[in-house]
Amino acid sequence: MANFARENNATKAAIYMDSVFATGAFKNVYKGKYTVGERVGEECVCKIFKSGSVFEESYFRVELNVVAKALEVVNSFNKDKVINKSIWLNKPTIWTFTIPDSRGRYEQSLVEPMISNFEKFNSNTGWTPQESSPWIDVMQALSHYSYHSSNRRLLFCDLQGGVYKDGFIITDPVIMSTAQEYGPTDLGAAGISTFFARHKCNKYCNSGWIIPHDRKVYFNVQKGSAMVLPTRQSRTPLTLQLSGLSIQEE
């Protein structure tokens, strides 16, 4: 099966730490530029876990497991030609700063190619934009497709990214599963039920695709990712006053 992963294809980058480019529930995002590899000169983003968030090795593993499973869904969706364009998924990798933080530790982060024209199309509680567009509808269909193609085991959602002339690029996916095995944004069967309580099938959804028996609302709707976050020991955040830091692939 064809692989629609959009990878770093680089081994080193300069990261600009003077300002936060974007922020999410767990991570701050900083702009950077690749300095070694096939993408030399291209922009990238570096995602660093916030102080007090889950930042240890196990969380990196969960994050990459989510991306791996989401990529399986994207590859299958493209193979089945639900639409006549391709969807790609940014595939982050764990890179390490070459300058230690205030504790003398070499901070790890997630690095991936920059996405332009950024938009969000749904959340794990079933939020969707009020307006309608072909790509908004495609993203809702992709989430529905993931549930059908996995035979009710999971739902690929929190779909966000950028539209390009030859398709769409997704980043920071969420997987919800009946086994609730994909981290704190995996709201389990109740999350899947809530998503489908708010989902409206459109022309890209196949009428034969499976829908859950339970379609009740268990979570309030919100644009950001809802999560169940265990209490973790906080740590000192990475010093941010430096104007630029070098980072490299492990």
N, C-alpha and C positions, 0 to 999 in steps of 0.2 A: 504494500500500500504506500502511496506517495506520502512524504512527510512534509507537513506545512508548518514546521517550526521556524521561527525567525530568530536566528542565533547571533551571538556577539561576533563570532568570526574575528576575534581580536584577543590579545593577551594583556594589554595594558591601556590605561586611560588616565587622563588628568581630570580630577573632580573639583568643581568650584563650590567651596563650602561657605562663601560669604553670604549666601541667602538661600532659603528653602524655596525650591521650585513648586512643590506641591506637598500636601500632607494627607495621610490617611489614618485609619484607626490605629494601626500598629507602627507605621513607618513614616519617616520624613524622606522626601525625594529631592535629590540634588542633580543639577545638570552636569554633564561632563563631555569630554571629547576623547575618542579613541586615539591612541598614540602609537600603538604597535599592532599590526595585523591587517587583514583584508579591509577593515572598515576605517583605516587611518583617516583622520580629518572629519569623520562623521560624528554626529552628536549621540550621546548615550545618556542614560539616567542611572543613578546610584541610589539604592533604597536602603536606609539605615533604620534599624529598630529604635523606637523611642525608649527613653528611660522609663523603667517600670513595666515595659511590655515583655512579652515572651521573646527572649533573644538567644537562648542557648541552642546548642547544636541540634537538639531534637526538633526545634521549630523550623530551622532551615530544612530539615528532612521532610517535615509535613508540607511545607510550602512547595518544595520541588515535587513531592508526590501529587499534590493538587494539579500542578502544571502538567505532569506526565499523564494523568488521567484525563484532563481537559484536552490535551493534544490528541488522545485517542478519539475523543468525540469529534473534534474538528476534522481530523483525517477521514473519519467515517462519513461525516456530513458532506465533505467535498467529494468523496468517492461516490456517494449516492446522488450527486448532482441535484440537490434540492434547489439550488439556484445556479445561474449560469456564470457566476464569478466565484473566486476562491476566498476563503477566510483563512487567515494566518494567525498564529499564536506566538507572541513574544516568549522566548524561553530564557529566563534569567539563569545565571550561574553565580556561585559563591566566589567572590573575589576578596582579597585581603589588602588592607592599606599598608603601604610601605613605610609610613611614619606611625610610631606608637601613640596611643592616647595618653591621657594624664596619669593613668595607672601603669603605663609601660606595656600595655597590651596592644596587639595588632588587630584592630577592629575588622570584623568580617561584615560584608554587605552583599546585596544582590545587585547585579549589573545587567542591563539589557539595552537594546537599541531604543533610541528616542522614537516616540509616536507623535506625529503632528495631527492637527484637526481633532483634538481629543473630545470625545462625547461619552456619556453614560446612557445605557439603554434599558437596564433593569437592575434590580437588587435581589437579595436573597429573601426579602419579605414580599416580593411581588410588585414593588414600585416600578412604574414605567412612565416615560414622558407623556404629558397630556396631549401634545401634538402627535401627528402621525406622519410617517415617511416610509418609503420602501425598506430602508435599513433598520428602522425601528421594528418593523414587522418581521424582518428576517431574523433579528436577534431574539424576538419572542419565540419564533418558530424553532430556532436552534436550541433554546432551553427545553422546549417541548420535545424535540427530537431526541435529546439526550436521555430523557426519561423513558421514552419508547424504546430506543435502541439498546438501553441497558436492562430492559425487561423489569422496569420499576425500581431498580436498585439505586439509581442516583439521578441528580439534577444538576446540570451545568448552568450557572447563573452569575449574577453580578457582572454582566457583560458590558465592557467599556473598552474604548480604543479609538481608532481613527479610520476614516474612509479614505481610500486611495483609488486611483483611476482603475486599477485592476482587481480591487477587492477591498477587504477590511482586515485590520490587524487588531487583535484582542490582547489585553494584558490584565494581570492581577485577577485571574478567575477565582470563583468560589465553586466548590463541589459540595452539595448536600447529599447525604446518603442514608439509607435505612439503617445501616450499621453505625452511623455517626462517627466515621473514622478519618475525616479530613479536616481536623483542626477546629478552632473556636468559632469559625463562621459556618461550620456544618451544623445546621439547626435540626438535622435528622428528619424523621418522618413528619414531624409537626411543621417543619419548615417547608417541606415539599407540599404538604397539604395547603399551607398558607399561600404558597406561590400559586398553586393551581386555583385556589379560591378567587384569585384576582386575575388569572390569565384569561385572555380572550383570544380564541383561535382566529387566525387570519388566513389569507389566501396561500401562504407558504406552509401552513400546517396541513398535513395529510389527515383526512377525516378518519383514516384507519389507525392513526397513532394512539397509543394507550394513554389514558388519563387515570389518575388515582381514584379509588373508591371514596376515600375521605378527602373532601375539599372544604374543610372548615378553616377559619382564621384563628390561628394561635398566637400570632405576633402582630403588633402594630406596624403599619406600613411606614417605611422610611427609605430615603434615597441612599443613605450610607449603609454599609454592611452591618447587620445585626449580628451579635456574637455572644457566646458564652465563654468568658475569659477567666481562667483559673488565677488565683492570687499567686504572684511570683515575687521573689525578692527583687527590689529595684537596684539599679546600678547607675553609676555616674555616666551621663551622656558624653558622647564624643565632643571634644572641644571644637567649637564652630568658628572661632575668630580668624582662623587661617584662610587666606584668600584662595588657596589651591592646594590640593593634596594629590599625590600619585597613588594609584591603586593598580593592582595586577591580579591576573587569574591565578588561582591556586595550582 
